Amino acid sequence: MEPVIETVVGCSSFMVPVMALWAIAALYLQRDDRECITTQLLYFGTLLLIAFITVRTMATNDGCWLIHTATLGITIVAGAMRRPAGAPQHFVPDLTH
């Protein structure tokens, strides 16, 4: 675990927004008619990694805490706005009965 933490700490502050953009793009570019369980798992894993890095940045009082916190917020909102796989586009009641 120590080499992973060393790598994360040694990276640029813009690594987190790039990871978030990659995850959001993968989530939104997934076609709706296919199962996107893998994409959702990768998105959730990336979200957890971003949250871990953000907490560590804030705990160490690093100067890029605002970038990481804003990125975490944008990633959460983007995930909440994405329609789940298999959900209907809109609700149309069946009034034929």
N, C-alpha and C positions, 0 to 999 in steps of 0.2 A: 504494500500500500504506500510505502514511503516514496518509491520512484514516481508513482502516479501523482502524488501531492507535489513533489518537486517539479514535475513537468508542468502541472497546472499553475503553480506559483510563478514559474519562470516565463510563462507565455505572456503575450501582450494583453492589454486590457480589452482589445477588440476581438479576442477569441470568442468571448461569450456572445456578442451580437451576431457574429458570423455563424456560430452553432445554432442560434435561435432562428436566424433567417433560413438556414438549411432545413431545420425541422418544420418550420411553418410552410416553406415551399413544398416540401415532401407531403405534408398533410393536405394542403390545398390542391396540389396537382394530381392527387390520387383520383382516379375515375370513380364515380359514384356507383356504377353497376358492378364493381368488383369488391371482393372482400378486402378490407384494408386493415386487418388485425395487426399485421406486421408493422405497417406504417404508424398505427396508433401506439403500438408498444415502443417503437423507436422514438416517437414524439414524447411519450411519457418519460422514457429513460433520459432523453435529452433535457426535459423539463426538470427532472430530479437533479441532474448534473449541474444545470444552471443554478438551481436553488442552493445546492451545496457550495458552489463557487461563490455565490452572492453572500451567503452567511459567513463564509470564511473571509471574504473581502471586508465585510462590515466588522467582523470580530478583530481583524488585524488593523483596522482603521486605515485601509489603503485608499489612495486618492481616487480610484476609479469606482468607488462604491455606488455613485449615482448612475453611472452607465449600466452597471450590473443590475441594480434594482429596477431601473426603467426597462431593461431588456426582459427581466423576469416578469414584470407586469404585462408587457406587450405579449409575451409568449402565453401567459395564462389567459388573457383576453382573446387572443387568436384561437386558442384551443376551445374556449367556451363558445365562440361564435361558429365554429365548424359543426355542421350537421353530422350526427353520427352515421356510420355506415348502415345502410338498410332502412333508414328512417324515411318516411314518405315526404315528398316535396311539400305537399300541402294537404290539408284535411278536407275531403269532400264527402259529406254525409250521403249515404245511400237511402234515398227517399222513394225508391221504386216499390217498396213492400206495402 
